[in-house]
Amino acid sequence: MHEISLPDSRATQALGRALAAVLRPGDVVLLEGDLGAGKTTLARALLRALCADGEMEVPSPSYTLVQVYEAPAAPVSHFDLWRLDGPDALHELGWDEACEGIVLVEWPDRLGDLAPPDALRVSLVPDAAGGRVARLAGNAARLAPLMNPDTGDAP
């Protein structure tokens, strides 16, 4: 597991952009954290970077449950499972097809057994200084480009 200090929203956005640079079709990113942890800030930066549009409107999929974006590398599906009771409804939302592209999931605990074992996990937790820490887990080789060798922080 890698830990990256995120003292403010700019750092969270920088992590989102850096993460976008290492994603490829078939990747699933699981975003964990309490309400207000910065998941949506990170997701918006990641989606804007994947779609090469820094001004793109990125609405929260809290009510629609999923938003799909056409990115140059692959379609990107952004799921917000906050209102979902469990994994059964995911098939109706196009989960299987979405996994052929890039998938971003907020509130991944609701995936149950559908959570891919090789997913990249990003947990956002508060730190003592009033910022956040991102805890990244998954394929170490895929996460290595996100780490600054001098500080261990995101570039």
C-alpha angles and dihedrals in degrees: 000000000000123000123208124188114231107188094173145001091274089061090047090052091048090054090050091053092046091049091050089058093062099043124105136174111297094032121129120197117198114203114201130183144104124280108293094019094125101261093132092046090053092043093051093051091046093049094046090051093047090050093043090232115116092185098045114134109243111188119195111257091217093121102028090043091215137039121189124208129190105228125178093248098043143318111293121212117199111198124190106190097179092116095039117105096204147328098287094086093051093083089057089051091057099258096154094051092043091057089065088068128033118304129200117189128192114195094019093175086085091063093078111179091354091075104110112237090223095051120130109244123208115185117188115203132171118256130210093257094061096260130091141258121221114213110200122196132174137069104008093208091054092047096046095085088059093062126084104222092215100052107011087236130121115276 
